[in-house]
Amino acid sequence: MGFDIKLFRLLNGIGIFITGAMLLFSLLGMLQSGDLLIFMPLLFLGGTFYHGILAGSLRKSLQYPEVPLKDSTLVRLQALSFFPIMIGLVVISSVTKLNDPEIRDMLVSGLEKQAAEQKQTLPDGYLYSVLNFGQIMMTTYGVILIGNAVLAMFYMKQWKDRQEEKDHKDQQEGQDDIGI
């Protein structure tokens, strides 16, 4: 288990870091505004964060077989896989909406209006380049979340297969001891 586990570890670490930062900022925003509408994104981000932590423990158990993994961890990991997949799909679909020239121009004109109200001057094309960079970063984040969830499901199956093989081997050794 070389490159694939390292890739999974990297994707999981990046996903946990970004999701944790977004979770923290959402929590602070909810506390400052007192608006409970932020609770739903908090729930999804929290589920994604917890999925990342559980996926890390699965990776550690796969990488080091002597590290035990509870069976309930697999059930939770499978149930929580919904959150990163859903957030990843929502992020990617939201970012693709910015490819529509009307939406992009409306967003840029609104941001230019805000900058003018604050008496800031922005170089030509600055907001478009910021939007392009944001699109790239958010698309990457969505792909990382979806990829991490899919890899976690793949590694869950691999862990289960390894456990079944180990249990089968233990049963055969137990039968040999009895003399059957």
C-alpha positions in Angstrom: 0.0 0.0 0.0 2.1 2.8 -1.3 1.0 5.6 -3.4 -2.8 5.1 -3.0 -2.7 5.3 0.8 -0.4 8.4 0.6 -2.8 10.0 -1.8 -5.8 9.2 0.4 -3.9 10.6 3.4 -3.1 13.8 1.5 -6.7 14.3 0.2 -8.1 13.5 3.6 -5.8 16.0 5.3 -6.6 18.8 2.8 -10.3 18.1 3.1 -10.2 18.1 6.9 -8.2 21.4 7.0 -10.4 23.2 4.6 -13.7 21.8 6.0 -12.5 22.6 9.5 -11.7 26.2 8.5 -15.1 26.6 6.8 -16.8 25.0 9.8 -15.1 27.4 12.2 -16.0 30.5 10.1 -19.6 29.3 9.7 -19.9 28.8 13.5 -18.4 32.2 14.2 -20.8 33.7 11.6 -23.8 32.0 13.3 -22.7 33.2 16.7 -22.2 36.8 15.5 -25.4 37.1 13.5 -27.6 34.9 15.7 -29.1 33.5 12.5 -30.1 29.9 12.7 -30.2 29.5 8.9 -26.5 28.9 9.1 -27.2 25.7 11.1 -27.8 23.5 8.0 -24.4 24.3 6.4 -22.9 23.7 9.9 -24.5 20.3 10.0 -23.2 19.3 6.6 -19.7 20.7 7.3 -19.7 18.9 10.7 -20.7 15.7 9.0 -18.0 16.1 6.4 -15.4 16.9 9.1 -16.3 13.9 11.1 -16.2 11.7 8.0 -12.7 12.9 7.4 -11.7 12.0 10.9 -13.2 8.5 10.6 -11.6 8.0 7.2 -8.2 8.9 8.8 -8.7 6.1 11.4 -9.7 3.7 8.6 -6.5 4.6 6.7 -4.4 4.1 9.8 -5.9 0.7 10.4 -5.3 -0.3 6.8 -1.7 1.0 6.9 -0.9 -0.6 10.3 -2.9 -3.8 10.7 -2.1 -3.9 14.4 -4.2 -0.8 15.0 -7.8 -1.9 15.7 -10.9 -0.4 14.2 -14.3 -0.7 15.7 -17.0 -2.1 13.5 -19.2 0.9 14.4 -16.6 3.1 12.7 -17.4 1.5 9.4 -21.2 1.9 9.8 -20.7 5.6 10.7 -18.2 6.2 7.9 -20.6 4.7 5.4 -23.6 6.7 6.7 -21.5 9.9 6.8 -20.3 9.5 3.2 -23.4 11.3 2.2 -22.1 14.6 3.5 -18.9 15.0 1.6 -20.5 13.7 -1.6 -23.4 16.1 -1.2 -21.2 19.1 -0.4 -18.8 18.3 -3.2 -21.6 18.1 -5.7 -23.2 21.3 -4.5 -19.9 23.2 -4.6 -19.1 21.9 -8.1 -22.6 22.7 -9.4 -22.5 26.2 -7.8 -19.1 26.9 -9.3 -20.2 25.8 -12.8 -23.0 28.4 -12.6 -20.3 31.1 -12.7 -19.5 30.0 -16.3 -22.7 31.7 -17.4 -21.7 35.2 -18.7 -24.9 36.9 -17.3 -24.3 35.6 -13.8 -20.6 36.4 -13.9 -21.2 40.0 -15.2 -24.0 40.5 -12.6 -21.6 39.4 -9.8 -18.7 41.5 -11.0 -20.9 44.6 -11.5 -22.2 44.2 -7.9 -18.6 43.8 -6.6 -17.4 46.8 -8.6 -20.3 48.8 -7.2 -19.3 47.9 -3.6 -15.7 48.8 -4.4 -16.8 52.2 -5.7 -18.9 52.8 -2.6 -15.8 52.2 -0.5 -13.7 54.4 -2.8 -11.5 51.6 -3.9 -10.0 51.3 -7.3 -9.5 47.9 -8.8 -7.3 47.1 -11.8 -9.2 46.1 -15.0 -10.0 42.4 -15.0 -9.0 41.9 -11.4 -12.5 40.7 -10.3 -12.7 38.3 -13.2 -9.3 36.8 -12.3 -10.4 36.5 -8.6 -13.5 34.7 -9.8 -11.5 32.3 -12.0 -9.1 31.6 -9.1 -12.1 31.0 -6.8 -13.7 28.7 -9.3 -10.5 26.6 -9.6 -10.1 26.4 -5.8 -13.7 25.5 -5.1 -13.8 22.9 -7.9 -10.7 21.4 -6.5 -12.2 21.3 -3.0 -15.4 19.6 -4.4 -13.4 17.0 -6.3 -11.3 16.4 -3.1 -14.4 15.8 -1.0 -16.0 13.4 -3.5 -12.7 11.6 -4.2 -12.1 11.2 -0.5 -15.6 9.8 0.1 -15.2 7.3 -2.8 -11.8 6.2 -1.7 -13.1 5.8 1.9 -15.8 3.5 0.6 -13.2 1.5 -1.5 -11.0 1.2 1.6 -13.9 0.1 3.7 -14.5 -2.8 1.4 -10.8 -3.6 1.4 -10.7 -3.6 5.2 -13.8 -5.8 5.4 -12.2 -8.3 3.0 -9.0 -8.3 5.0 -11.0 -8.9 8.2 -13.0 -11.8 6.6 -9.7 -13.3 5.4 -8.2 -13.0 8.9 -11.3 -14.5 10.5 -11.3 -17.4 8.0 -7.6 -18.0 8.7 -8.3 -18.0 12.5 -11.1 -20.5 12.1 -8.9 -22.8 10.1 -6.2 -22.6 12.8 -8.7 -23.3 15.5 -9.9 -26.4 13.7 -6.3 -27.6 13.3 -5.8 -27.3 17.1 -8.8 -29.5 17.8 -7.7 -32.2 15.5 -10.6 -32.0 13.0 
